[in-house]
């Protein structure tokens, strides 16, 4: 998954609202969200048929987990002056080699969904084995707490304040700063040159979400669906600062890679009002389908503390 938007305890009566676009190679097989079993109870999640596990889901205990991949750093020979094709080729080769030896990140999402709470999931994730998975970010929330785990050889955990949080294929500057400060007191590092288009997307989506939040009476799903469908207009003038394909929320790269599906989830203080909408295909081409019946069948129950501070 490449774009994850989480509204954590900032929408009255809805302690958790999520929108997520999954960007992936088009030939990688997967099943759409369904009611499934885990070691500790039932979940609603899609299924990766190639490596197993999932990239997003929610448990009957109201624990949500969503993962975005981080790319391994490109080799040192790739510098700030390299073109996008060179950077992509080097990063893909590095990723291919690493993937052969490392375990699937999808199993980490399943571990989180099997937890009793977001805090319990973080205790589990803090003990992940080093150098075992390719880099990732995993956001876990349960209506009471929200946490972001950043794994680059070892896990680093950041507790998230109430508000809007955007997670993508790069680590946001605020998260980098929090990790660096906790570890060494140093300032955040600069983003690599090949990550800049994805970093610009995070900033753009954050601005769009914050603007949406100022519009009184607007259904969050309506605004989030619009953001999930967005394309950034490209220019063919050779300008180095021109937008990249990866700056769009809904991504299309030739006939090989792009946004495969979209999901919107809302957990309410009223158990009968939980919502789940999904698309089977890019949201710019496919309408969202109401799949809320899955949550009713799952019987999601938030704890009594969930949403206590929303008014």
N, C-alpha and C positions, 0 to 999 in steps of 0.2 A: 504494500500500500504506500502511496506516495504523498497524499495530502490528507491530513487528519485535522479536523476542526472540533474543538471541545469547548463547550460553554459550561463551566464548572461553577455551580451555585451562584449564578448571576441572572437567572430567569425565574421570576416568581412562580412557585408551585412546581417547578421543573428543575430539580437539583442537577440533572445531567442531560445535556443535549449534544449530540454528536453528528457530524457529517464526515464522510470518508470516501475518497476516490482511490480505487486500486489501479495502479499503473503496472503493467506486466507485459511480457512477451505474449503475443496473441495465440501462440500454439501451446502454451502451458496449460494442461488440463486442470479443471477445477469444478466443484459443485457449488451451487448457489446456497445461501443461508437456509438451514433446516434445523429441526430439533434433533440434538445428538446427545450421546451419553459421554460423560467423563468419569474419571476415577472417583470423584466425590459428589457427583450429581449431574443434573441435566444442564445443557447449554444450548444456545442458538448461535450458530456460526456457519460460515462457508467452510469448504474443505479443499485443501491443495492435494490433488490426486497424484502429483509427481513426487513430492517429498513427505507428504503427510502433514498433519497439523493444520493450523489456520493462521490468518493474519489479523482477524478481528472477531469479536464475539462478546456475548453477555451471558452470565450464569443466572440460575434461579435465585441466587443470593444477591443479585443486583450488582455483581462485579463486572465491569466493562474492561476490556483490554484491546488495544489497537497498536499494531507494529508498523513502523516504516523502516526500510533498509537504509543503511549508510554505506556508501561505497568505500572500499579500501582506498587509501591514499595512492595516487598515481606514482609511478617510479620517479626518482629524483630527476631523470633526464627530461621529464615533462615539466616545463616551466611556464611562467605567466604569459609568455609569448606564443605558446603552442595553440594551434587552432582546435576547434571543438572536436573535429573528427579524430585528430591525433590523441587528444585527451581521452575521448570515449574508447578508442581502441586500446590504449594502455590500461585504462581502468578495467575494461571488460576482461582483458587477459589476466590481470592481477586477480580479479574476482573469480574467473574460471579456475585458476590454480588453487585458490583458497577454498573454493566450494568443494573440491574433490576430497579434501582432508577434514573438513569441519562438519559439525552436525547442523541439522535443519533449524532455522530460527523459529519455524512454526511450532516446535515443541515448547518453546519458551512461552508463547501465548497460551498454550494449553495449561502450563503450570500456573500461570496467573489466574486463569478462569477456574481452576480447581481450588483456589484459595477461599478462605472464609470472608475476607475483606480486602480492600486495597492495601491496608497496612500489613496484613498477613502476606499478601503477594509480594510486597517489597522486601519483607524479611527473607522470603524464599529467593527472590532475584538477587539480593545482596550477596548470596552465597554461590552464585553461578560460577562454574569452573572457568579459569582464565584460559584465553587463547583456544576456546572451544567452538565459538560461533563466529560467523562473519559479523561485522559491525551492524548495530541496529539501535533504534529508539523504541521504547515500549511505554505507552501511556496507560496507566491503570487508574480507574476511579470507581467509586461506589456510591456517590451521592453525599458522602460525608467528607472523604478525602480524595485528593488526586495527586498522583506521583508520576514522574517521568524517569525511567531508567535509561541511561545512555551506556551502551556496551561497545567499547573499542579495545578489545583485548581483556578488559575486566569491567565490571559494572560500577557505574556512578549514579547515585540516586538524588533527585531534586524534588522536594515537595512543592506543589503548585498552589498558589493563592487563588481564591475565587476570582473568576473572570474568564476571558476568552483566551484560549491557547491554540496555537497553530504548530503542527508538527509535520515536517517533510523529510526530504532526503539529505538535508544538512542540519547540523545542530545550530539552533538559533543563538544569536549573540547573548541574550539574557541567560540562556541555559549554560552556554560556555563560560560566562562570567561567574555564575553560581558554582559550577564545578571547579573552576580554577581557584576561586576564593576559598572554597572549602578545603581544597587540597594544599594550596601553597600561598594564598593571599595575593596571587598575581592577577593581572588584568586578563580579559579574554584574548585568545589568540585571533589573528586575522584569518578569515576564510580563505581556503585555497582558490586560486584563480579559476579552476575548472568547476567550482561549486557556485560561482557567482549567479548564474541564471536561476538556480534553485533558491538561493538566498533572496534574490529579488522577488521571487514568487511568494516566499513567506511574508515579506514585508507588505506586498500588495494585498494578499489575502487577509492579513491582520487588519489593514486599513479598511477593507471592504466589510469585514465582520464588525469592527467597531462602529462604523457608520450605520450598519444595519441595526445595531443594538440601540441606537438613538431614535429609531423610528417607532413611536408609540403605537401599540395595538397590532403590530405586524406579527404574523405567525412566523416563528423562527424557521420552520421547515420551508416556507415560501422563499425567504431570503437565502437560506443555505443552499437550496436547490439551484437558485440562480447563480450562486458563486461556483457550485460544482460544475456547471455547464460552461463556464467562461473560457473564452479563447483570447489570447493576446494577439493583437494584429502584428503580423510580421512585415518587415520591409526588405526589399531586394536591392537596396542601394549600396551594400557592402560596408555600411557603417558598423564599426566594431562594437558600438554601444547599442545596436539594434536588438530588439527582443529575440530570445531564443525559443525554440519549440518547447523547451522545458519550463518556460515561465507561465504557460497556460495552466489553469487548474484542470481542464480536460485536455489530455495530451494525445496527439496523433503523430507518430513517426513512421512514415512510409506505410507499409503493410505488415510490419513486424512487431511493433511495440506501441503501447498506448493505454489509455484508460479503459479497463475491461469492465468495470462495474462501479456502482456508487451505492452508498448506504447512508440512511439517516435514522438515528435512534433517539428517542426521548423517553427518559424515565421520570415519572411524575410522582408527586406525593400521594396521588389518588391511584391505587393499583389498577383500576379499570381504565385509566387514561394513558397508559404506556403506548408509544407508537413506534413502528418500524416500517420504513419505506425503502425499497431497493430497486435497482435497475439491473437487468441482465444485458450489459452492453454499455457503451458510453452514454452519460446522461444528456449529452447534446443531441443524441439520436433516439434514445429510448425513454419513454415516460417512466416516472417512478410508480411502482406498484405497491399498494398498501398490503404489507405483510404483518400487520399488528396482531393478527390471530395467533402467530407463532409465540408472541410474548404472553398472550393470555393462556395458551397451552402450557408454556413454560412456568407460568404462575410466578413471575418475578416479584419479589418482596424486598423493598428497601427497609433498612432498619428505621426505628422511630426517630433517630437523630437526623436522618437524611432531609435536607432542605430546611432545617430548623431556623437557619439564619436568613432565608430568602423571604422577602415580604412583598 
